[in-house]
Amino acid sequence: MTTYKEISGKQVKNYSSDPANDAEGQVWYNSTSGTFKSVLSVGAWSSGGNMASAKRFLAGAGTQIAGLAFGGQPIPTNPSEEYNGSGWSTGGNMTSARCYLAGCGTQTAALAFGGNSGGPIDALTEEYDGSSWSEVGDLNTARAYLAGMGTQTAALAAGGRDGPSTLQAVTEEYNGTSWTEQNDMSTARRMLAGAGTQTAGLVFGGGTPNSDATEEYDGTSWTAGGTMNTARRYLGGFGIQTSAIAIGGSNTVPATALTTVESYDGSTWTTSPASLATGRGGPAAAGNTTAGLAIGGFNPDFGTAISATEEYNFSATVTTGAAWASGGNLIDARRYISGFGTQTAALGFGGFSPGAVGNTESYDGTSWTEVNNLGTASYGKGAAGTQTAGLAFGGSPGVSESWDGTNWTASPALNTDRRVFGSAGLQTAALAFGGRPEPSTSAATEEWNGSSWTAGGALNTARRNNSGAGTQTAALGFGGYAEPGGGLTGATEEYDGSSWTTSPGTMNTARMAMATNVYGTQSLALAYAGTPPATAATESWNGTSWITSANMATARGQLGGAGTNDTSALAFGGTPPTGTDATEEFTGETSAVNVKTLTTS
């Protein structure tokens, strides 16, 4: 009888516990459970970072680790967003705002064509170079709701609608300069999806009515392919002609979003057991059949755009997306609360409920416990340090106090009385910057050496309700309400211990009164929630740019935060309502090998 070693060239190993990084297909015996196990590939969806703004009927291009989304609505829009494998950052704006368009190519060489800007149907084509869009040769037939595939210099446009009810079968090829009409599709349709290349293209689904038809393009003409299991329109797709994925869509009137996913092998469609977590119609899509993206769309119905992104992976590694989960509620609901520490060892203090409060609570990763109060009730304070050695400073009123793990002790106050400002550092080396010394907004920075405050370098942009993270000599300041002129800002500055430098990386969502992991670093920080209006948006800082992440469950501002990096954080309190006791815990993306127990069935 042939042995496993003769087949695979490897012996069956014996382990008392499952290995962390064994190769796909390797079989071992787990002596503790008494079972044979192996690592197997599986298809699965996981949460990616949310888009900066909710959009439907947008277009996509690129790969899972270098994706691009552009256009869309609720109203025709022109911003682009770029995906890095975990979240989104701001890209260049298109020259023309539009929705119902098609796209193809890569993140640094994309093509956008067709669509609708709210008036006549568009023939406009634009090229993206990784930073900016430029207009190039128009389609010969203006249309919206069309499918696109290929590259920036060898693209294919198929189907669509060129008026209120006129369906199109028109096919056009782009050579990097101009479009040329080719043989029509067999069936005119709109709201369809596409995949593949200019010489090996694939279109599927669409309407109206809902279609299950597939057509394959060989560079000259179209032929019928396998029939989809679920007829639908408003769907998305990615991959190649012989290995494609169809996602979401709708097959009802009025339109409702589907979670259905199907895979195509070049002849047959198979319904995947790996459904989308979030049903979506009118999404953008990017990637291939081993690593794809589902981007935005509408859910649950035509009128509600979403920002959710999901990642598809067919891999021996199972990915769990970043997410917020409910933690233990604060004992005392409040807003303008401050905090420091880690997700499993945090301190929350002060706040407004109504009026200033001195209540202090300690968090152990599960629940809050009342501990000794601040000596002076106050709100909007700066914070630095850990659960056992921290500093509270400024606020209203502007007293400073030091925390030793048990008691608060009076400490010298800031030289400039201020509240709702950015802070960073440790108990013996803290930093305060910006804020609101009534009635103005400040750019001033102060440094704490453990015994006194001295002036540091001024921010380049005066602001209040701003946030910060890092240390006294390597700090990060961001967001807030800027002066002069007024207005929310997403501007980011870095402090080197003596002066601030404005970073080219700005937040995707300008806001104030957000929370952050004060105990984080200059190169790994997390910012979450904020106002106005109250938002649940989360962004992580990688040292260069802000990338969107998983949204919080509850939109709010004027809250407290704690954490050490961009993968672990705590959010507590805030508003609305006037003061909340809600706590949420953030866990970054994780991955693990897909270990399966082998059976005879």
LUMBAMAR-538959 format. One line per field, with one value per residue (C-alpha): residue number from 1; residue in three letters; x negated, y, z. Coordinates in steps of 0.2 Angstrom, whole numbers, plus 5000, padded with zeros to 4 digits. Layout:
N
nr <- [NUM  ...]
rest <- [ALA  ...]
xx <- [X  ...]
yy <- [Y  ...]
zz <- [Z  ...]
This chain:
601
nr <- [1  2  3  4  5  6  7  8  9  10  11  12  13  14  15  16  17  18  19  20  21  22  23  24  25  26  27  28  29  30  31  32  33  34  35  36  37  38  39  40  41  42  43  44  45  46  47  48  49  50  51  52  53  54  55  56  57  58  59  60  61  62  63  64  65  66  67  68  69  70  71  72  73  74  75  76  77  78  79  80  81  82  83  84  85  86  87  88  89  90  91  92  93  94  95  96  97  98  99  100  101  102  103  104  105  106  107  108  109  110  111  112  113  114  115  116  117  118  119  120  121  122  123  124  125  126  127  128  129  130  131  132  133  134  135  136  137  138  139  140  141  142  143  144  145  146  147  148  149  150  151  152  153  154  155  156  157  158  159  160  161  162  163  164  165  166  167  168  169  170  171  172  173  174  175  176  177  178  179  180  181  182  183  184  185  186  187  188  189  190  191  192  193  194  195  196  197  198  199  200  201  202  203  204  205  206  207  208  209  210  211  212  213  214  215  216  217  218  219  220  221  222  223  224  225  226  227  228  229  230  231  232  233  234  235  236  237  238  239  240  241  242  243  244  245  246  247  248  249  250  251  252  253  254  255  256  257  258  259  260  261  262  263  264  265  266  267  268  269  270  271  272  273  274  275  276  277  278  279  280  281  282  283  284  285  286  287  288  289  290  291  292  293  294  295  296  297  298  299  300  301  302  303  304  305  306  307  308  309  310  311  312  313  314  315  316  317  318  319  320  321  322  323  324  325  326  327  328  329  330  331  332  333  334  335  336  337  338  339  340  341  342  343  344  345  346  347  348  349  350  351  352  353  354  355  356  357  358  359  360  361  362  363  364  365  366  367  368  369  370  371  372  373  374  375  376  377  378  379  380  381  382  383  384  385  386  387  388  389  390  391  392  393  394  395  396  397  398  399  400  401  402  403  404  405  406  407  408  409  410  411  412  413  414  415  416  417  418  419  420  421  422  423  424  425  426  427  428  429  430  431  432  433  434  435  436  437  438  439  440  441  442  443  444  445  446  447  448  449  450  451  452  453  454  455  456  457  458  459  460  461  462  463  464  465  466  467  468  469  470  471  472  473  474  475  476  477  478  479  480  481  482  483  484  485  486  487  488  489  490  491  492  493  494  495  496  497  498  499  500  501  502  503  504  505  506  507  508  509  510  511  512  513  514  515  516  517  518  519  520  521  522  523  524  525  526  527  528  529  530  531  532  533  534  535  536  537  538  539  540  541  542  543  544  545  546  547  548  549  550  551  552  553  554  555  556  557  558  559  560  561  562  563  564  565  566  567  568  569  570  571  572  573  574  575  576  577  578  579  580  581  582  583  584  585  586  587  588  589  590  591  592  593  594  595  596  597  598  599  600  601]
rest <- [MET  THR  THR  TYR  LYS  GLU  ILE  SER  GLY  LYS  GLN  VAL  LYS  ASN  TYR  SER  SER  ASP  PRO  ALA  ASN  ASP  ALA  GLU  GLY  GLN  VAL  TRP  TYR  ASN  SER  THR  SER  GLY  THR  PHE  LYS  SER  VAL  LEU  SER  VAL  GLY  ALA  TRP  SER  SER  GLY  GLY  ASN  MET  ALA  SER  ALA  LYS  ARG  PHE  LEU  ALA  GLY  ALA  GLY  THR  GLN  ILE  ALA  GLY  LEU  ALA  PHE  GLY  GLY  GLN  PRO  ILE  PRO  THR  ASN  PRO  SER  GLU  GLU  TYR  ASN  GLY  SER  GLY  TRP  SER  THR  GLY  GLY  ASN  MET  THR  SER  ALA  ARG  CYS  TYR  LEU  ALA  GLY  CYS  GLY  THR  GLN  THR  ALA  ALA  LEU  ALA  PHE  GLY  GLY  ASN  SER  GLY  GLY  PRO  ILE  ASP  ALA  LEU  THR  GLU  GLU  TYR  ASP  GLY  SER  SER  TRP  SER  GLU  VAL  GLY  ASP  LEU  ASN  THR  ALA  ARG  ALA  TYR  LEU  ALA  GLY  MET  GLY  THR  GLN  THR  ALA  ALA  LEU  ALA  ALA  GLY  GLY  ARG  ASP  GLY  PRO  SER  THR  LEU  GLN  ALA  VAL  THR  GLU  GLU  TYR  ASN  GLY  THR  SER  TRP  THR  GLU  GLN  ASN  ASP  MET  SER  THR  ALA  ARG  ARG  MET  LEU  ALA  GLY  ALA  GLY  THR  GLN  THR  ALA  GLY  LEU  VAL  PHE  GLY  GLY  GLY  THR  PRO  ASN  SER  ASP  ALA  THR  GLU  GLU  TYR  ASP  GLY  THR  SER  TRP  THR  ALA  GLY  GLY  THR  MET  ASN  THR  ALA  ARG  ARG  TYR  LEU  GLY  GLY  PHE  GLY  ILE  GLN  THR  SER  ALA  ILE  ALA  ILE  GLY  GLY  SER  ASN  THR  VAL  PRO  ALA  THR  ALA  LEU  THR  THR  VAL  GLU  SER  TYR  ASP  GLY  SER  THR  TRP  THR  THR  SER  PRO  ALA  SER  LEU  ALA  THR  GLY  ARG  GLY  GLY  PRO  ALA  ALA  ALA  GLY  ASN  THR  THR  ALA  GLY  LEU  ALA  ILE  GLY  GLY  PHE  ASN  PRO  ASP  PHE  GLY  THR  ALA  ILE  SER  ALA  THR  GLU  GLU  TYR  ASN  PHE  SER  ALA  THR  VAL  THR  THR  GLY  ALA  ALA  TRP  ALA  SER  GLY  GLY  ASN  LEU  ILE  ASP  ALA  ARG  ARG  TYR  ILE  SER  GLY  PHE  GLY  THR  GLN  THR  ALA  ALA  LEU  GLY  PHE  GLY  GLY  PHE  SER  PRO  GLY  ALA  VAL  GLY  ASN  THR  GLU  SER  TYR  ASP  GLY  THR  SER  TRP  THR  GLU  VAL  ASN  ASN  LEU  GLY  THR  ALA  SER  TYR  GLY  LYS  GLY  ALA  ALA  GLY  THR  GLN  THR  ALA  GLY  LEU  ALA  PHE  GLY  GLY  SER  PRO  GLY  VAL  SER  GLU  SER  TRP  ASP  GLY  THR  ASN  TRP  THR  ALA  SER  PRO  ALA  LEU  ASN  THR  ASP  ARG  ARG  VAL  PHE  GLY  SER  ALA  GLY  LEU  GLN  THR  ALA  ALA  LEU  ALA  PHE  GLY  GLY  ARG  PRO  GLU  PRO  SER  THR  SER  ALA  ALA  THR  GLU  GLU  TRP  ASN  GLY  SER  SER  TRP  THR  ALA  GLY  GLY  ALA  LEU  ASN  THR  ALA  ARG  ARG  ASN  ASN  SER  GLY  ALA  GLY  THR  GLN  THR  ALA  ALA  LEU  GLY  PHE  GLY  GLY  TYR  ALA  GLU  PRO  GLY  GLY  GLY  LEU  THR  GLY  ALA  THR  GLU  GLU  TYR  ASP  GLY  SER  SER  TRP  THR  THR  SER  PRO  GLY  THR  MET  ASN  THR  ALA  ARG  MET  ALA  MET  ALA  THR  ASN  VAL  TYR  GLY  THR  GLN  SER  LEU  ALA  LEU  ALA  TYR  ALA  GLY  THR  PRO  PRO  ALA  THR  ALA  ALA  THR  GLU  SER  TRP  ASN  GLY  THR  SER  TRP  ILE  THR  SER  ALA  ASN  MET  ALA  THR  ALA  ARG  GLY  GLN  LEU  GLY  GLY  ALA  GLY  THR  ASN  ASP  THR  SER  ALA  LEU  ALA  PHE  GLY  GLY  THR  PRO  PRO  THR  GLY  THR  ASP  ALA  THR  GLU  GLU  PHE  THR  GLY  GLU  THR  SER  ALA  VAL  ASN  VAL  LYS  THR  LEU  THR  THR  SER]
xx <- [5000  4994  4989  4991  4972  4972  4986  4980  4962  4965  4968  4983  4977  4982  4986  4994  5002  5005  4990  4992  4984  4985  4986  5002  5006  4994  5002  4998  5005  5011  5007  5017  5033  5029  5033  5025  5024  5019  5018  5030  5035  5052  5062  5068  5072  5066  5069  5057  5056  5071  5071  5069  5087  5101  5104  5114  5113  5094  5080  5064  5047  5031  5028  5032  5016  5016  5035  5043  5061  5068  5084  5101  5115  5127  5124  5112  5095  5077  5065  5054  5048  5033  5033  5016  5023  5030  5038  5042  5033  5037  5032  5034  5050  5058  5060  5079  5090  5100  5109  5114  5097  5084  5066  5051  5032  5021  5020  5006  5013  5032  5045  5062  5075  5094  5106  5118  5114  5132  5136  5133  5125  5106  5094  5079  5064  5050  5033  5026  5007  5007  5010  5020  5033  5033  5045  5042  5052  5071  5081  5089  5106  5110  5117  5119  5122  5108  5095  5076  5061  5043  5029  5026  5019  5029  5047  5064  5081  5097  5115  5124  5138  5137  5153  5168  5173  5161  5150  5134  5124  5110  5092  5077  5058  5046  5028  5021  5027  5044  5059  5063  5080  5080  5093  5108  5113  5126  5138  5140  5140  5135  5131  5119  5102  5086  5069  5054  5044  5047  5043  5051  5066  5081  5098  5111  5128  5137  5154  5167  5175  5163  5150  5141  5132  5113  5103  5085  5075  5060  5053  5065  5082  5093  5100  5111  5104  5111  5127  5126  5136  5143  5150  5146  5141  5131  5118  5099  5085  5067  5054  5051  5061  5057  5057  5070  5080  5097  5103  5119  5131  5150  5164  5180  5190  5188  5170  5163  5145  5139  5124  5123  5106  5102  5086  5083  5071  5072  5087  5098  5104  5104  5112  5099  5102  5092  5105  5103  5105  5114  5126  5122  5129  5120  5103  5085  5074  5055  5042  5042  5050  5037  5037  5051  5061  5080  5081  5096  5113  5131  5138  5151  5160  5156  5157  5144  5125  5112  5094  5090  5076  5073  5058  5059  5045  5043  5029  5022  5022  5039  5040  5051  5053  5051  5066  5074  5083  5093  5084  5090  5100  5093  5101  5104  5110  5101  5093  5077  5069  5050  5040  5024  5016  5020  5035  5034  5027  5034  5040  5054  5056  5066  5079  5095  5111  5119  5106  5088  5085  5070  5075  5061  5063  5051  5053  5046  5051  5068  5076  5074  5071  5073  5057  5051  5058  5048  5044  5054  5068  5065  5067  5058  5041  5025  5018  5002  4995  5001  5014  5002  4992  5001  5004  5020  5017  5027  5045  5059  5054  5035  5027  5015  5014  5002  5009  4998  5010  5020  5022  5021  5009  5009  4996  4990  5002  4999  4992  5007  5024  5033  5045  5049  5031  5019  5008  4995  4981  4978  4981  4963  4962  4979  4983  4998  5002  5016  5033  5044  5038  5054  5059  5046  5038  5020  5004  4994  4985  4979  4967  4967  4951  4958  4958  4962  4970  4959  4963  4960  4961  4978  4990  4990  5009  5018  5032  5043  5052  5037  5029  5012  5001  4983  4970  4963  4949  4959  4977  4991  5004  5020  5037  5047  5055  5042  5039  5038  5053  5061  5066  5063  5046  5038  5020  5007  4990  4975  4965  4947  4944  4942  4952  4968  4967  4983  4985  4992  5003  5020  5035  5048  5061  5058  5065  5063  5067  5061  5052  5034  5022  5012  5000  4997  4982  4978  4978  4992  5008  5026  5040  5058  5075  5077  5089  5098  5108  5105  5095  5090  5075  5058  5041  5024  5008  4993  4980  4984  5003  5020  5029  5047  5051  5067  5080  5086  5103  5109  5105  5100  5088  5080  5075  5060  5047  5033  5021  5003  5003  5015  5020  5027  5038  5051  5066  5077  5090  5094  5109  5123  5133  5128  5117  5115  5107  5104  5086  5079  5063  5053  5044  5033  5033  5026  5023  5020  5017  5033  5031  5043  5046  5046  5060  5066  5082]
yy <- [5000  5017  5027  5046  5049  5041  5052  5069  5066  5070  5060  5062  5072  5069  5085  5087  5104  5110  5119  5138  5138  5121  5121  5118  5100  5094  5081  5078  5068  5078  5066  5076  5076  5059  5066  5068  5086  5097  5114  5117  5132  5139  5154  5167  5185  5197  5215  5228  5246  5256  5270  5288  5291  5279  5277  5266  5264  5268  5259  5250  5245  5237  5223  5219  5227  5241  5245  5260  5266  5281  5290  5285  5293  5297  5312  5311  5312  5314  5309  5293  5282  5271  5254  5247  5230  5236  5253  5268  5284  5299  5299  5312  5319  5315  5329  5325  5319  5304  5288  5272  5272  5258  5256  5245  5245  5247  5259  5268  5266  5266  5270  5277  5278  5282  5285  5299  5316  5320  5327  5318  5301  5302  5296  5304  5294  5298  5290  5290  5290  5286  5304  5314  5311  5318  5317  5307  5301  5298  5283  5282  5278  5288  5276  5272  5255  5247  5234  5237  5226  5226  5238  5257  5254  5239  5241  5234  5242  5232  5235  5248  5261  5276  5284  5282  5265  5261  5245  5243  5228  5239  5234  5245  5243  5256  5256  5269  5284  5281  5269  5258  5249  5230  5216  5218  5207  5194  5202  5221  5224  5236  5235  5220  5215  5211  5203  5198  5206  5215  5199  5187  5196  5190  5199  5192  5196  5213  5219  5223  5210  5201  5191  5175  5175  5175  5180  5177  5188  5182  5199  5199  5192  5186  5168  5161  5155  5146  5152  5160  5151  5168  5180  5198  5215  5229  5216  5217  5205  5202  5190  5183  5174  5156  5161  5174  5180  5188  5197  5204  5213  5213  5203  5211  5226  5237  5233  5224  5220  5202  5193  5179  5175  5164  5158  5154  5141  5145  5135  5134  5145  5138  5146  5149  5145  5160  5174  5192  5197  5213  5212  5225  5231  5243  5239  5242  5227  5223  5209  5191  5175  5172  5190  5202  5217  5221  5240  5251  5249  5250  5241  5236  5245  5256  5272  5268  5269  5260  5262  5244  5235  5216  5206  5189  5177  5159  5154  5142  5158  5164  5182  5191  5209  5223  5226  5235  5225  5230  5232  5234  5250  5265  5266  5285  5291  5307  5317  5326  5312  5309  5293  5284  5267  5251  5242  5230  5242  5259  5274  5286  5302  5319  5324  5333  5325  5339  5350  5345  5328  5321  5303  5291  5273  5259  5246  5229  5223  5218  5230  5247  5249  5266  5272  5288  5304  5318  5331  5344  5340  5345  5341  5342  5338  5332  5315  5306  5290  5273  5265  5266  5282  5296  5314  5324  5343  5358  5357  5367  5371  5370  5361  5347  5331  5316  5298  5285  5270  5274  5292  5309  5322  5341  5346  5362  5369  5373  5390  5394  5389  5379  5364  5352  5351  5338  5328  5314  5307  5300  5305  5313  5318  5325  5336  5348  5357  5367  5369  5383  5397  5407  5415  5410  5395  5391  5385  5384  5369  5365  5352  5344  5337  5329  5345  5360  5366  5375  5382  5371  5374  5381  5371  5377  5377  5384  5372  5366  5350  5342  5325  5318  5302  5297  5304  5321  5320  5310  5316  5316  5330  5329  5335  5348  5365  5376  5395  5408  5406  5392  5375  5357  5350  5334  5341  5331  5337  5328  5335  5331  5338  5355  5359  5354  5349  5348  5330  5328  5314  5322  5313  5306  5313  5330  5331  5337  5330  5312  5299  5292  5280  5293  5280  5276  5281  5294  5280  5269  5278  5276  5290  5286  5294  5313  5327  5336  5327  5312  5299  5281  5283  5275  5279  5271  5281  5271  5285  5292  5292  5289  5273  5270  5255  5247  5259  5259  5252  5269  5286  5299  5313  5321  5303  5296  5284  5272  5260  5257  5256  5254  5237  5238  5253  5257  5270  5276  5289  5304  5311  5308  5306  5320  5308  5289  5275  5264  5256  5248  5238  5238  5223  5225  5212  5195  5180  5161  5145  5135  5119  5105  5089  5075  5062  5047  5055]
zz <- [5000  4996  5011  5014  5014  4996  4990  4998  5001  5020  5035  5047  5061  5079  5090  5107  5101  5083  5075  5071  5054  5046  5027  5017  5015  5028  5039  5058  5072  5087  5102  5114  5104  5096  5079  5062  5056  5041  5035  5021  5010  5011  5004  5017  5018  5032  5037  5029  5033  5030  5016  5022  5015  5011  4992  4980  4961  4961  4951  4957  4951  4957  4969  4987  4994  4982  4978  4971  4972  4963  4959  4965  4974  4985  4974  4959  4967  4961  4976  4975  4989  4989  4999  5006  5012  5028  5025  5014  5012  5001  4983  4969  4963  4946  4934  4933  4947  4942  4946  4937  4929  4925  4929  4927  4929  4944  4959  4949  4932  4932  4919  4923  4909  4906  4920  4924  4932  4936  4918  4901  4901  4900  4887  4897  4900  4913  4917  4935  4938  4956  4961  4949  4935  4917  4903  4888  4873  4875  4872  4855  4864  4880  4893  4911  4921  4910  4913  4912  4912  4907  4909  4907  4890  4885  4892  4887  4889  4887  4888  4898  4895  4884  4889  4901  4895  4880  4884  4875  4868  4862  4865  4864  4866  4872  4866  4878  4867  4859  4859  4844  4843  4841  4839  4850  4865  4861  4874  4877  4896  4910  4928  4924  4930  4921  4924  4914  4900  4884  4874  4887  4895  4905  4908  4919  4927  4924  4919  4916  4918  4930  4920  4924  4907  4905  4890  4886  4874  4864  4858  4843  4847  4862  4865  4878  4895  4910  4918  4935  4949  4955  4942  4947  4943  4952  4956  4956  4950  4949  4943  4925  4912  4919  4937  4942  4957  4957  4972  4979  4968  4969  4961  4968  4965  4975  4975  4991  4993  4992  5001  4988  4980  4965  4958  4939  4933  4914  4911  4927  4941  4959  4973  4986  5005  5009  5008  5010  5028  5022  5008  4995  4978  4967  4974  4967  4966  4964  4964  4959  4965  4979  4985  4981  4988  4989  4991  4996  4988  4995  5010  5014  5000  4985  4995  5008  5003  5014  5017  5022  5014  5014  5009  5000  5003  4996  5007  5021  5032  5039  5042  5055  5052  5064  5074  5089  5103  5118  5134  5152  5154  5165  5182  5179  5162  5156  5142  5141  5150  5150  5151  5149  5150  5140  5134  5149  5162  5159  5170  5166  5175  5176  5164  5163  5169  5170  5178  5181  5190  5198  5197  5193  5187  5183  5169  5170  5152  5158  5170  5178  5196  5206  5214  5222  5214  5207  5220  5210  5199  5181  5162  5146  5154  5146  5150  5150  5158  5163  5175  5189  5185  5176  5175  5173  5168  5162  5158  5167  5180  5175  5190  5187  5197  5198  5200  5209  5206  5221  5225  5216  5222  5217  5204  5196  5183  5165  5162  5150  5157  5143  5140  5126  5119  5113  5125  5125  5135  5152  5170  5171  5153  5147  5132  5130  5114  5106  5116  5121  5132  5132  5121  5108  5101  5105  5095  5111  5117  5135  5141  5158  5166  5182  5192  5181  5164  5151  5134  5119  5100  5094  5082  5064  5065  5081  5086  5099  5103  5095  5099  5102  5104  5107  5119  5123  5110  5097  5097  5085  5085  5073  5070  5080  5075  5067  5068  5061  5049  5059  5053  5056  5051  5048  5048  5056  5064  5071  5086  5089  5106  5100  5085  5075  5057  5047  5039  5021  5029  5033  5041  5029  5040  5047  5065  5083  5100  5096  5106  5103  5111  5121  5126  5107  5097  5084  5070  5077  5083  5082  5081  5083  5085  5085  5080  5072  5067  5079  5069  5072  5060  5065  5057  5060  5058  5050  5052  5035  5032  5040  5034  5038  5049  5057  5063  5081  5085  5092  5084  5097  5102  5118  5124  5133  5125  5130  5121  5116  5097  5081  5085  5103  5110  5122  5120  5134  5138  5127  5118  5112  5122  5134  5143  5139  5149  5134  5132  5116  5114  5097  5091  5075  5061  5065  5055  5059  5049  5044  5054  5050  5058  5046  5046  5035  5030]
